[in-house]
Structures are given as C-alpha cells and as structure tokens.
Amino acid sequence: MTIGIFLVLALAAMLGVASYDGGRQEQRLIVQPVTLPEGNS
C-alpha cells in the first residue's frame, strides 16, 4: 500500500515538473543535413 502511494506521488511530481518545464526551451532547427551510414538490411 505504501509503495503504491509513493509511486502515485512520484508520478504526480514528474508530471508537475514536465507540465511546468515542458515547451519552455526554444526549438532548434537542423540547418545542415546529416549523412547517415548505409545499413545492411
């Protein structure tokens, strides 16, 4: 029971931080294309 309460509180704290901090950093565009190695598939 105590572990369940702890997990719910931890999840609520993470969601609170994510909703507060989410989207605050400006998006960075890729200016130069990146060459990817050929894959053997």
Protein Blocks (a to p, Z undefined) as FASTA:
>chain_A
ZZmmmmmmmmmmmmmmmmmmgokaccdddfbdcddddddZZ
